[in-house]
Amino acid sequence: MALSQPMAFALDKPQHDWLKKTKVVFVPGPMDAVLEEVASGVLERFEALGHTVQEKPTDDTDILLTTAHFGVPLNWRKSLVLTGRIRFKLKRMPTVYTMLHVRPAELQALLDHLDAALKKEPIDPADFQFDGLAPHAYEVLIEQGLRGGPILALERVVQAQAKGLHILLVVGEDSPEEVYHFDLVGAYPRSYASDPWFYDDIVLRTVTTVSTHEVTDHEVVGEHIPYDFWRSLDTPEAMRVAALEFGKRNFFTDMIKINELVQVPAVESSVASQYSEGCYATWEPKLDALIATITGSARPVDKDNITEDELAILTGVRPGGIGAFVRNVEKKRNDSPSSEAVEMMEMDAALPRISLDSDWQVEDQVPVVRSKLHGHRGISSYNPTFVEYVSLDQPYFHYLVSCATEAQANAVRRAFAKSEALQNPDDPRLAVFTILPGHGLVIVEKWVAGKKPFQLLWEYMDAGHVVVASHVPQGLIHYEPDADGRMVLVEDWRIV
């Protein structure tokens, strides 16, 4: 598998207008000349851009920058992610970025090995054995590799060995040539040393990450919904059916369970035990609320085969957008909703509400969007007669944000607010989607008489009106028409 050739970034890349000034501390681990060069350049640019480089961590430190050996498992007791708060006696844990240096030939050899291993029939688990990983880590690596290619499998190996989620993988022989930026959801954009703003780019990517915050502080409101009323609704069963339908189409990827990658005693107190892959929600007029899947960070959730206990009821967004308002149902387990709950609720705030015709037997107005699907997938092409693409604002393609954050919720809201098909309910296009670079997609459907929630979406997938792909773009994209008038994905820089 060949690495793509780097392309210099434009010097006037748009930046987010909500970035904050940060405080960073360098806590060096194993070092070599390349890591020393990169660390020096990054810290210099932090200060030059108005950030503060501290001598030691304090309770207001935002970033801990450290180093580790590539390919060598880090003892969990030395992991800043797992032990940093106790080690430095902090009330809150800063975001840890771990830098590792790999030579180009070594990286290429590993990617080629994984590429060949993923193409074997049958796949041999022995090809996915790496030092320091759990005995069954090969299952995760194979699933991730089949989903996102050798680079994603490699990313999970590096994260597991370094005992960290945010990785700066420095590639170069005797000096840096490029830096991969790895994160939880599997993003892998790059900064190139050929770009004169190389270190600025690294700094801005890290600052973007810590300048936003999670919006998962949900609040339960109102009285419990009577269980008999809940059971009388069609929506819970429709959600179960939709789960099965998307499962047939392999839309949702397997949940990542940390202890299947690496087994350390401190992990559960430092990071979530597992991370869910996607979520979905649909509007229930009888509750004037959104029925959504629950979060997978607390316990495993099979998004392909949910029960009523994997559903939550969202009625609004808390002031400041810090979380969602949630209603509970009596006699049912009531877990917290998906981390994208605010994202899904806030989308409606920028869009019209509509009146349904009498066949729906719904008196009150409803949001123009009926159902919403968020997944860690891409869309390689679509039929513009039936489907509309709406773009995130440009800074989100240059400086990526991640799940559960205020930044992503705002990005999604602003993108769908631009939709002609949604702002004009009479527009014949019934599905609208956006791409979240490095993350996945959000696709929604309008109300269509005679169809169950999400039915339009899976039928559009089957008809080829929207083609879901495993590859998730990592940066700038647009869609261009082909000879048949379909819109086909074009990446303005492509990482394979």
Backbone hydrogen bonds, N-H to C=O, Kabsch-Sander energy under -0.5 kcal/mol:
donor,donor_aa,acceptor,acceptor_aa,energy
13,K,10,A,-0.8
19,L,16,H,-0.6
24,V,52,T,-2.9
25,V,63,I,-2.3
26,F,54,Q,-0.6
27,V,25,V,-0.6
27,V,65,L,-3.2
36,E,32,D,-2.5
37,E,33,A,-2.1
38,V,34,V,-2.4
39,A,35,L,-3.0
40,S,36,E,-2.4
41,G,37,E,-2.3
42,V,38,V,-2.9
43,L,39,A,-2.6
44,E,40,S,-2.1
45,R,41,G,-1.9
46,F,42,V,-2.2
47,E,43,L,-1.9
48,A,44,E,-2.4
49,L,45,R,-2.0
50,G,47,E,-1.8
51,H,46,F,-2.7
52,T,22,T,-2.8
53,V,51,H,-0.5
54,Q,24,V,-2.9
54,Q,52,T,-0.7
61,T,58,T,-1.8
62,D,23,K,-2.3
63,I,23,K,-2.1
64,L,95,T,-2.6
65,L,25,V,-2.9
65,L,63,I,-0.5
66,T,64,L,-0.5
66,T,97,Y,-2.8
67,T,27,V,-0.5
68,A,99,M,-1.9
72,V,69,H,-1.0
74,L,161,Q,-3.3
78,K,75,N,-2.3
79,S,76,W,-1.2
83,T,79,S,-2.4
84,G,80,L,-2.0
87,R,83,T,-2.8
88,F,84,G,-2.5
89,K,86,I,-0.8
90,L,85,R,-2.7
95,T,62,D,-2.5
97,Y,64,L,-2.9
98,T,166,H,-2.4
99,M,66,T,-2.9
99,M,97,Y,-0.5
100,L,168,L,-2.0
102,V,170,V,-2.8
107,L,103,R,-2.4
108,Q,104,P,-2.8
109,A,105,A,-2.3
110,L,106,E,-1.9
111,L,107,L,-2.5
112,D,108,Q,-2.7
113,H,109,A,-2.3
114,L,110,L,-2.5
115,D,111,L,-2.5
116,A,112,D,-2.4
117,A,113,H,-2.4
118,L,114,L,-2.3
119,K,115,D,-0.9
119,K,116,A,-0.5
120,K,116,A,-0.6
120,K,117,A,-0.8
127,D,124,D,-2.0
128,F,125,P,-2.1
129,Q,126,A,-1.1
130,F,128,F,-0.6
133,L,130,F,-1.6
134,A,261,L,-2.8
137,A,134,A,-2.0
139,E,136,H,-1.5
140,V,136,H,-0.7
141,L,137,A,-2.4
142,I,138,Y,-2.7
143,E,139,E,-2.0
144,Q,140,V,-2.9
145,G,141,L,-2.5
146,L,142,I,-2.7
147,R,143,E,-1.5
148,G,144,Q,-3.1
149,G,145,G,-2.5
152,L,149,G,-1.0
153,A,149,G,-1.5
154,L,150,P,-2.7
155,E,151,I,-2.2
156,R,152,L,-1.9
157,V,153,A,-1.8
158,V,154,L,-2.7
159,Q,155,E,-2.5
160,A,156,R,-2.2
161,Q,157,V,-2.6
162,A,158,V,-2.5
163,K,159,Q,-0.8
164,G,159,Q,-1.8
166,H,96,V,-0.6
167,I,165,L,-0.8
167,I,182,F,-1.5
168,L,98,T,-2.8
169,L,167,I,-0.7
169,L,180,Y,-2.0
170,V,100,L,-3.3
170,V,168,L,-0.9
171,V,169,L,-0.6
171,V,178,E,-3.0
172,G,102,V,-1.8
177,E,171,V,-3.3
178,E,171,V,-1.6
179,V,191,S,-2.6
180,Y,169,L,-2.4
181,H,189,P,-2.6
182,F,167,I,-2.4
182,F,180,Y,-0.7
183,D,187,A,-0.8
186,G,183,D,-1.0
191,S,179,V,-2.3
193,A,177,E,-2.4
194,S,177,E,-0.5
195,D,192,Y,-1.5
198,F,195,D,-1.8
201,D,197,W,-2.6
202,I,198,F,-1.8
203,V,199,Y,-2.5
204,L,200,D,-3.1
205,R,201,D,-2.0
206,T,202,I,-1.9
207,V,203,V,-2.9
208,T,204,L,-2.2
209,T,205,R,-1.5
210,V,206,T,-1.7
211,S,207,V,-1.2
211,S,208,T,-0.5
212,T,208,T,-0.5
212,T,209,T,-0.6
215,V,404,A,-2.6
217,D,322,I,-2.4
218,H,216,T,-1.7
219,E,324,A,-2.6
221,V,326,V,-3.0
225,I,328,N,-2.9
230,W,226,P,-2.3
231,R,227,Y,-2.6
232,S,228,D,-1.0
232,S,229,F,-0.6
233,L,229,F,-0.6
233,L,230,W,-1.2
238,A,234,D,-2.1
239,M,235,T,-2.6
240,R,236,P,-1.8
241,V,237,E,-2.4
242,A,238,A,-2.5
243,A,239,M,-2.1
244,L,240,R,-1.8
245,E,241,V,-2.4
246,F,242,A,-2.9
247,G,243,A,-2.0
248,K,244,L,-2.1
249,R,245,E,-1.1
250,N,247,G,-1.6
251,F,246,F,-2.4
256,I,275,Y,-1.9
257,K,255,M,-0.7
258,I,256,I,-0.6
258,I,273,S,-2.3
259,N,273,S,-0.6
260,E,257,K,-1.7
261,L,257,K,-0.7
261,L,258,I,-1.4
262,V,258,I,-2.6
264,V,262,V,-0.7
267,V,264,V,-1.1
269,S,266,A,-0.7
270,S,266,A,-0.6
270,S,267,V,-1.2
271,V,267,V,-2.8
273,S,297,S,-0.7
274,Q,297,S,-0.6
275,Y,256,I,-2.5
278,G,276,S,-0.8
279,C,374,H,-2.3
281,A,372,K,-2.3
282,T,291,I,-2.2
283,W,370,R,-2.1
284,E,289,A,-3.2
287,L,284,E,-1.3
288,D,284,E,-1.1
289,A,284,E,-1.6
290,L,314,L,-2.8
291,I,282,T,-3.1
291,I,289,A,-0.5
292,A,290,L,-0.6
292,A,312,A,-2.7
293,T,280,Y,-1.9
294,I,310,E,-1.7
295,T,336,S,-2.4
303,K,301,V,-1.0
305,N,302,D,-1.9
310,E,307,T,-1.8
311,L,308,E,-1.4
312,A,292,A,-3.2
313,I,327,R,-0.8
314,L,290,L,-3.2
314,L,312,A,-0.5
315,T,325,F,-2.3
316,G,325,F,-0.9
318,R,323,G,-3.0
321,G,318,R,-2.4
322,I,319,P,-0.7
325,F,316,G,-2.5
326,V,219,E,-2.9
327,R,313,I,-2.0
330,E,225,I,-2.2
332,K,329,V,-1.3
335,D,333,R,-0.6
338,S,293,T,-2.3
341,A,338,S,-1.9
344,M,340,E,-2.3
345,M,341,A,-2.1
346,E,342,V,-3.2
347,M,343,E,-1.1
348,D,344,M,-0.5
348,D,345,M,-1.0
349,A,345,M,-0.6
349,A,346,E,-0.8
350,A,346,E,-0.7
350,A,347,M,-0.9
351,L,348,D,-1.6
354,I,366,V,-3.2
360,W,357,D,-1.9
361,Q,358,S,-1.2
366,V,354,I,-2.7
368,V,352,P,-2.0
370,R,368,V,-0.5
370,R,445,E,-2.6
371,S,445,E,-1.1
372,K,281,A,-3.1
373,L,443,I,-2.5
374,H,279,C,-3.0
375,G,441,L,-1.9
377,R,375,G,-1.5
378,G,469,A,-3.0
380,S,467,V,-2.0
381,S,467,V,-0.8
382,Y,487,M,-2.0
383,N,465,H,-2.9
386,F,383,N,-1.6
387,V,383,N,-2.3
388,E,431,A,-2.2
390,V,433,F,-2.7
396,Y,393,D,-1.6
397,F,394,Q,-2.0
398,H,394,Q,-0.9
399,Y,395,P,-3.0
400,L,398,H,-0.5
405,T,402,S,-1.0
406,E,213,H,-2.7
409,A,405,T,-2.1
410,N,406,E,-2.5
411,A,407,A,-2.3
412,V,408,Q,-2.6
413,R,409,A,-2.3
414,R,410,N,-2.6
415,A,411,A,-2.0
416,F,412,V,-2.4
417,A,413,R,-1.6
418,K,414,R,-0.7
418,K,415,A,-1.3
419,S,416,F,-1.5
423,Q,419,S,-2.1
424,N,420,E,-1.7
427,D,424,N,-2.6
430,L,386,F,-1.1
431,A,386,F,-1.2
432,V,444,V,-1.8
433,F,388,E,-2.3
434,T,442,V,-2.3
436,L,440,G,-3.0
438,G,473,P,-3.6
439,H,436,L,-2.4
440,G,436,L,-2.3
441,L,375,G,-2.7
442,V,434,T,-2.0
443,I,373,L,-2.6
444,V,432,V,-2.9
445,E,371,S,-2.1
446,K,430,L,-2.2
447,W,368,V,-0.5
451,K,448,V,-1.8
455,Q,452,K,-1.9
456,L,452,K,-0.5
458,W,454,F,-2.2
459,E,455,Q,-2.3
460,Y,456,L,-2.4
461,M,457,L,-2.1
462,D,458,W,-2.2
463,A,459,E,-2.3
464,G,460,Y,-0.8
464,G,461,M,-0.8
465,H,460,Y,-1.7
466,V,460,Y,-1.2
467,V,381,S,-2.7
468,V,466,V,-0.7
469,A,378,G,-2.9
478,H,490,V,-2.2
480,E,488,V,-2.4
482,D,486,R,-2.5
485,G,482,D,-1.7
487,M,382,Y,-2.7
488,V,480,E,-3.3
488,V,486,R,-0.6
489,L,380,S,-2.9
490,V,478,H,-2.9
492,D,476,L,-2.2
492,D,490,V,-0.5
493,W,476,L,-0.7
